[in-house]
Amino acid sequence: MKIVIQRVQNAEVKVENETVGKINKGFLVLLGVTHGDTKENADYLVKKLCKLRVFRDENDKMNLSLKDVNGELLIVSQFTLYADCTQGNRPSFINAAGPEEANELYEYFCEECQKNGIKVEKGIFGADMKVSLLNDGPVTIIIEK
């Protein structure tokens, strides 16, 4: 399981020109699931994500977590995080988990984030989504388990 975290001032996801998820200050999280990922992998990443201290404190140091700043999460499933580009120029996605397995872990991940007292907005699994964001920093972090 892999997450790409972008610290944002705001972010939004649309499907067919309709907003399905929107946040203010917080993290846009792109989530990829590979074969064999488990709820334990998700638990590890949820814990890291919710405690990640990358927001500025009063001394302008990256020292505050999402909860410290009342931040929000926009979580978007993205199987392309497991693209394999080693052969040729057209990526292979055989390393991405199948839709049923991936959606189950995506939903679980989102629920566990909510259990940490954080507002969670989501995209629509499997949909063609348009994601917009105002990256703050920019700060982009990749964590894999």
C-alpha positions as CSV (number, residue, x, y, z in Angstrom):
1,M,0.0,0.0,0.0
2,K,1.3,3.4,-0.9
3,I,0.1,6.9,-0.1
4,V,1.2,10.2,-1.7
5,I,0.5,13.0,0.7
6,Q,0.3,16.6,-0.4
7,R,-0.1,19.4,2.2
8,V,-2.7,21.7,0.7
9,Q,-4.5,25.0,1.5
10,N,-7.5,23.4,-0.3
11,A,-8.4,20.6,-2.6
12,E,-11.4,19.3,-4.5
13,V,-12.4,16.3,-6.6
14,K,-15.1,16.4,-9.2
15,V,-16.8,13.6,-11.1
16,E,-18.8,14.6,-14.3
17,N,-18.4,18.3,-13.3
18,E,-19.9,17.7,-9.9
19,T,-17.9,18.2,-6.7
20,V,-17.9,15.0,-4.7
21,G,-15.2,15.9,-2.1
22,K,-13.7,19.2,-1.0
23,I,-11.5,20.3,1.9
24,N,-9.7,23.3,3.2
25,K,-6.4,23.1,5.0
26,G,-5.1,19.6,5.3
27,F,-3.9,16.7,3.1
28,L,-4.8,15.5,-0.3
29,V,-4.0,11.8,-0.1
30,L,-3.6,9.6,-3.2
31,L,-3.9,5.9,-2.1
32,G,-2.7,2.9,-4.1
33,V,-3.3,-0.7,-3.2
34,T,-1.2,-3.6,-4.4
35,H,-1.6,-7.4,-4.2
36,G,-1.4,-8.8,-0.7
37,D,-2.0,-5.5,1.1
38,T,-3.9,-5.9,4.4
39,K,-5.8,-4.0,7.0
40,E,-2.6,-4.0,9.0
41,N,-0.8,-2.1,6.2
42,A,-3.7,0.4,6.2
43,D,-3.5,0.8,10.0
44,Y,0.2,1.6,9.8
45,L,-0.3,4.2,7.1
46,V,-3.4,5.7,8.9
47,K,-1.3,6.1,12.1
48,K,1.6,7.7,10.2
49,L,-0.7,10.0,8.2
50,C,-2.7,11.2,11.2
51,K,0.5,11.9,13.3
52,L,2.6,13.3,10.5
53,R,4.0,16.6,11.7
54,V,4.5,18.8,8.6
55,F,2.4,21.9,9.4
56,R,4.2,25.0,10.6
57,D,4.2,26.0,14.3
58,E,4.6,29.5,15.7
59,N,8.4,29.3,15.0
60,D,7.8,28.5,11.4
61,K,9.0,24.9,11.9
62,M,7.2,21.8,10.5
63,N,6.1,20.5,13.8
64,L,2.3,20.3,13.9
65,S,0.1,17.4,12.9
66,L,-3.2,17.4,11.0
67,K,-5.2,17.3,14.3
68,D,-3.1,20.1,15.8
69,V,-4.2,22.4,12.9
70,N,-7.8,21.1,12.6
71,G,-6.8,19.8,9.2
72,E,-9.0,17.8,6.8
73,L,-8.4,14.9,4.5
74,L,-9.3,14.4,0.9
75,I,-8.6,10.7,0.1
76,V,-8.5,9.6,-3.6
77,S,-8.0,6.1,-4.8
78,Q,-5.3,5.9,-7.5
79,F,-4.2,2.5,-8.9
80,T,-1.7,4.3,-11.1
81,L,0.6,4.6,-8.1
82,Y,1.6,1.0,-8.9
83,A,2.4,1.6,-12.5
84,D,5.4,-0.3,-13.8
85,C,7.3,1.6,-16.5
86,T,10.4,-0.6,-16.7
87,Q,9.4,-2.2,-20.1
88,G,8.7,0.2,-23.0
89,N,6.8,3.4,-22.7
90,R,3.3,2.2,-21.9
91,P,2.9,1.5,-18.1
92,S,1.7,-1.9,-16.9
93,F,-0.7,-1.9,-14.0
94,I,-0.4,-5.6,-13.0
95,N,1.1,-4.6,-9.6
96,A,-2.2,-2.8,-8.7
97,A,-4.7,-4.8,-6.7
98,G,-8.0,-5.7,-8.4
99,P,-10.9,-3.4,-7.9
100,E,-12.8,-5.4,-5.3
101,E,-9.7,-5.8,-3.0
102,A,-8.5,-2.3,-3.6
103,N,-11.9,-0.7,-2.9
104,E,-12.3,-2.7,0.3
105,L,-9.0,-1.4,1.7
106,Y,-9.7,2.1,0.4
107,E,-13.0,2.3,2.3
108,Y,-11.3,0.8,5.4
109,F,-8.5,3.3,5.2
110,C,-11.0,6.2,5.0
111,E,-13.1,4.9,7.9
112,E,-10.0,4.5,10.1
113,C,-8.9,8.1,9.4
114,Q,-12.4,9.2,10.5
115,K,-12.0,7.3,13.7
116,N,-9.0,9.5,14.5
117,G,-11.4,12.5,14.7
118,I,-10.4,13.9,11.3
119,K,-12.9,15.2,8.7
120,V,-12.6,12.9,5.6
121,E,-13.8,13.7,2.1
122,K,-13.4,11.1,-0.7
123,G,-13.4,10.7,-4.4
124,I,-15.5,8.0,-6.0
125,F,-13.6,4.7,-6.4
126,G,-13.1,3.8,-10.0
127,A,-14.5,7.0,-11.4
128,D,-12.8,9.4,-13.9
129,M,-12.0,12.1,-11.4
130,K,-10.7,15.7,-11.8
131,V,-8.6,16.7,-8.8
132,S,-7.6,20.2,-8.1
133,L,-5.4,21.5,-5.3
134,L,-3.4,24.4,-4.0
135,N,-0.3,22.7,-2.7
136,D,1.1,24.4,0.4
137,G,4.9,24.6,0.5
138,P,5.0,22.6,-1.7
139,V,5.1,19.6,0.6
140,T,4.7,16.2,-0.9
141,I,5.5,13.0,0.9
142,I,5.3,9.3,-0.1
143,I,4.9,6.5,2.4
144,E,4.7,2.8,1.5
145,K,4.0,-0.2,3.7
